[in-house]
């Protein structure tokens, strides 16, 4: 069984989410608790993937076309630390 810890700013971010995204986040948490990150990789719609650049060491899962949950796996097989639930910016800068 996996544990999920949310960063202290995550509850504030969750209040701003649309209802459908919030429901997908709750399902995401259920999958993590039951089967861990390996379970996320089995569901193609979540597009679970490692991040690069300044987010190296973190992973991202798709909640919908726009929103992502960014998390880090700590202490293999025990802990998932949610850092951010954020809209993904597709525009080029």
N, C-alpha and C positions, 0 to 999 in steps of 0.2 A: 504494500500500500504506500502510495506517495503522499507527501504533504505539500501543500501550496501556501507560500507566504507572499503576500502582496505588499509592494512598497507603500509607504504611508500616503502617497499622493494618488494611488490607484482608486480608492473609493470616491474621491472627488471627480476623477475622470469618468468613472462609471455612471455617475449621476447625470452627466452630459450626453451619454450615449442614447441613440434611438433604441426603442424597445426591442426590435428584432436583433440588433447587435448585442444587446445585453443578454438576451436569451441564448444566443450562440456562444457567448462567453461562458455562461453557466454550463452549457453542454460541454464546452472545451474543458472546463474544470472537472466535470464528471469523468471525462475520458482520461485525464491526467491521473486523477485519484485511483481509478480502477486499473489502468494498464500502463501508465507512465508515457513518456515521450514516444516510445515504440508504437503505442496505440494511435498516436497522432499521425504517424507516417503511413499507417494503413488506410487512412481516410483521405482520398485524393483531393477533395474539396478544400481541405484546410491548408494545403500547400505548405506544410511545415518544412522549414529550411534554415540552415545556418546563415548568419549574417557576416558581412565582411567590413573592412575599414574600421572606423571608430567603434563599431558595435561587434568587433571580433570576439568570439566566445559566447555570444548570445544567439538565440534562435527566434524565429518569427513564424507565427501561424496566422492564416487568413481567417477572419471572422465573416467578412463579406468582401465585395469588390474593393471597398475603400478602407475598411478598418482592419488593423492587425493587433495581435497581442505579442509583445516582446518579452521574452523570458530567458532565464539562465538556469541550467541544471547544475546543482551543487551537490557534492557528496553523492556520487552515483548511486542510483536506486533509492534515494531517500527524499530529496528536497527539490522542489521547483520554485524559483523565485520570480514572480511576475513584476516586471519593472515598469511597463507602460502598456496602455491600451490606447491606440492613437490612430487617427485617420492617416492613411498613406498618401504622400504627395507624389502624384505622377508627373507634375510639370517639370520641365527641364529648367535649370537655373544657370 
